[in-house]
Amino acid sequence: MLLLPAGTRLIWQKCDELYFVYQPSSTETHVFNETSATIIACLKTEPLSMVSLRERTETALGLSIGELETEEFTFAVVRLEELGLIDFDDEPIVAR
Amino acid sequence: MIVADLSIADFERCVARHGLPIRFGPFNLRIRSDLETFTSVAHRLYAPYPLFEAQEISDFHVQITRPRGLRGWIRRQACFAVDGHFPFAPYTVEHAFPALEWGINWCVATRSHHLLMLHAAGVERDGHAILFPASPGDGKSTLCTALVHSGWRLLSDEFGLVRPEDGLLLPLPRVIPLKNESIKVIRRFRPEAVMGPAFLETRKGTVVHVQPPEDSIRRAQETAKPRWLVFPRWIADAPLTLTEIPKSQAFLMVASNAFNYEVLDQTAFQLVIDMVRSCDCFSLSYSKLDEAIAALDDLSGRVDA
C-alpha cells in the first residue's frame, strides 16, 4: 500500500501549470507537474494500492482508466518516494 | 552630515582612529584603515554618503589595514577584517579599496539573514522597481550603471534586499564595481559618470568603481515595490529581445539566485512566490545599452499609460 508519511505537511502554490511545494520537515522546495501533485492529493484521504492509486489519479486528471502512461506514473511515484513524500509498506513500486 | 563635509585630513584621522561611521542603505558600518591607498579613493567615492551619529549602533565593524607585526613592515599588503576576524588572505596594498568593498559585500551576504537577499541588481522609477537577478558575467552591473545614469534610481547593483514583513525592497546604493570590458562601455556611454581609479590585476581583473548618482544615495531609505523581474544577458552583437517568460520559470531562477533562500525557509518560499506573482517577468538579451534602456523605459511607460 502507498501512503503519505505520518505528519507530512506541505505548502502548495500553483504557478502556471506547475505546483511549487514547500516541505517544512526538509526545508526543501519541490516543483511538481499535474500528475505528481494529483498522486499526493489522492493519497491524502487514505492509503491506496498501486492499482487503485493509478486509477484514482487517472480519474482526477480527467483521463480514462489505463490512459496514463505507465512510465510517467511510475517515475512520479518513485521520485515522490525518494523525496520522502510518500511511503510504501508491502508492495514494490511496479505499475501494472 | 555627509562624508564630503570632512576635509581629507579629518577623514584620514577619523578612519585611522575610531572608524568612519558611514551609512549604506539599511546598514551602519564603522570603517577603519591606516592605508593611504584606501583613504585617498574612499574620501572621493564615498563623498555623498551620510554619516551616522555616535550613539547609533554599528551593524559591522570593518577594517582594511596593513598586516600586524613584522609582516606589516615587510610586505605591502592590506588585510580585511570584520569584528576583529580576518576571513580572507591579504590583498596587495594597492587593492585596498576594492578589497574593502568586496569584504562589505561578504558581510552583508553572510550576516543579514533578517532579509531575503537575492543576487540581483535593482533600479526604481516612479515607485516601480525592476529587479535583475543574474549570475556573475551576465552584465547586470553594466546595465544597472547605465540605467541609473539615465533617470532610474539605484537600489543596488548586487543585492535585492527584500523585507520579509511587506516584500518591499530596501535600497543599498553602494559604489558599483565595473570589470574589464564594462569599464570602457560605461566610459563611452556616460563620460560624465564619477569613476574611481582603475585597479589592475585584481582577483576579478581590472576594476573601476562608479559612484551612484547623489539622488540615489539621498533616497537610500525609500523602499520600492518590485514590479518587474528581468533576467538580463549581454551577448555580443545580439539583437535586442525582451520576452515575457512563465512565472514558474521566474520562480526557479529567483529562488536559485538567492543568497539565503535555505536559511529563511518558508518565509523565503512565500516571499519569492509573492514577488513572482506580483511582477511581470521577462528575459532580456542585448548587446547595445541604448536599445536595452529604451526597451526598459518603454516597459515602465506602459504602466504610466
Interface residues (C-beta under 8 A of the other chain):
Chain A: I11 Q13 C15 D16 E17 L18 F20 Y22 P24 T27 T29 V31
Chain B: P246 K247 S248 F251 L252 A255 Y261 E262 D265 Q266 F269 Q270 I273 V276 R277
